[in-house]
Amino acid sequence: MRPVNKALEKSLKDASKEGNLTLGVKQVRGALKDSKLVVVSRSADSAASASGDTGASSIIQEAEKNSIPAVIFEGTSVALGRLCGLQFRTSAVAFSPLAEINVNEITKDEGHDAEGS
């Protein structure tokens, strides 16, 4: 397993403390247009198919349409939740425009799927 991008890890922790994250597939989809960066767990597609939701692929496509950078987190949704300081899993996370993040630093090491990059 690849080590977690330190910039992503720090940004998730900071934004979580500041309340600048939107968590969960449905919530991220609703807040997408107001997001600065979207992070989707690799395991989101398998969890979504079990629940009948459309999953990571759909969120990545919507982010691309809105010119929002999106990265695929190589870990599980449990690991993504822990990075956000949560006691539960989360398959998708969106940073609000208020979050202090370096999008370029995060996207250079993670699986970056946004258009134009």
C-alpha positions in Angstrom: 0.0 0.0 0.0 1.3 3.5 -0.9 2.0 5.9 2.0 -0.6 8.6 2.4 0.3 12.0 0.9 1.4 14.1 3.8 -0.2 17.3 2.3 -3.5 15.5 2.0 -3.3 14.1 5.5 -2.5 17.5 7.0 -5.2 19.3 5.0 -7.8 16.7 6.0 -7.0 17.1 9.7 -6.9 20.9 9.6 -10.1 21.3 7.6 -11.9 18.8 9.8 -10.9 20.7 12.9 -12.1 23.9 11.3 -15.3 22.4 10.0 -14.4 23.0 6.4 -15.2 19.5 5.1 -18.3 18.0 3.6 -18.5 14.3 4.4 -20.3 11.5 2.6 -21.2 10.7 -1.0 -24.6 12.3 -1.0 -23.5 15.4 0.9 -20.4 15.9 -1.3 -22.6 15.5 -4.4 -24.9 18.3 -3.1 -22.0 20.6 -2.2 -19.9 19.9 -5.2 -20.2 23.3 -6.9 -19.0 25.1 -3.8 -16.0 22.8 -3.3 -12.3 23.4 -3.7 -11.2 19.8 -3.9 -12.9 16.4 -3.7 -11.4 13.2 -2.3 -13.0 9.9 -3.0 -12.0 6.6 -1.4 -11.1 3.8 -3.8 -13.6 1.6 -1.9 -16.5 4.0 -2.6 -17.6 2.2 -5.8 -18.0 -1.2 -4.0 -19.9 0.4 -1.1 -22.1 2.3 -3.5 -23.0 -0.7 -5.6 -24.1 -2.5 -2.4 -26.3 0.5 -1.4 -27.6 1.3 -4.9 -25.7 4.6 -5.1 -23.6 5.6 -8.1 -20.3 5.9 -6.1 -16.9 7.4 -6.8 -17.0 7.3 -10.6 -20.1 9.6 -10.6 -18.6 12.1 -8.1 -15.3 12.2 -10.1 -17.3 12.8 -13.4 -19.4 15.6 -11.7 -16.2 17.2 -10.3 -14.6 17.2 -13.8 -17.7 18.8 -15.3 -17.4 21.6 -12.7 -13.6 22.0 -13.1 -13.0 20.9 -9.5 -9.9 18.9 -8.8 -10.6 15.3 -7.6 -8.3 12.7 -6.2 -8.9 9.0 -5.5 -7.7 8.1 -2.1 -5.9 4.8 -2.4 -6.9 3.6 1.1 -10.3 2.4 2.4 -13.2 4.5 3.5 -12.3 3.6 7.1 -8.8 5.0 6.6 -10.2 8.2 5.0 -12.6 8.6 7.9 -9.7 8.3 10.4 -7.6 10.9 8.5 -10.6 13.2 9.0 -10.6 12.5 12.7 -13.8 10.5 12.6 -14.7 7.3 14.4 -16.6 6.1 11.3 -15.9 5.6 7.6 -16.5 8.1 4.9 -16.3 7.4 1.2 -16.1 11.0 -0.1 -14.9 14.3 1.3 -15.1 17.8 -0.2 -13.1 20.8 1.0 -15.1 24.0 1.2 -13.7 27.1 -0.3 -12.7 28.3 3.2 -10.3 25.4 3.7 -6.6 26.3 3.6 -5.2 23.7 1.3 -2.6 23.4 -1.4 -4.5 21.6 -4.2 -1.3 21.3 -6.4 0.6 19.6 -3.6 -2.2 17.1 -2.9 -3.0 16.2 -6.4 0.6 15.6 -7.5 1.0 12.4 -5.5 -2.5 11.1 -5.3 -4.5 9.6 -8.2 -5.6 12.9 -9.8 -8.5 12.6 -12.1 -9.7 16.2 -12.7 -9.7 17.5 -16.2 -7.0 20.0 -17.3 -4.3 18.7 -15.0 
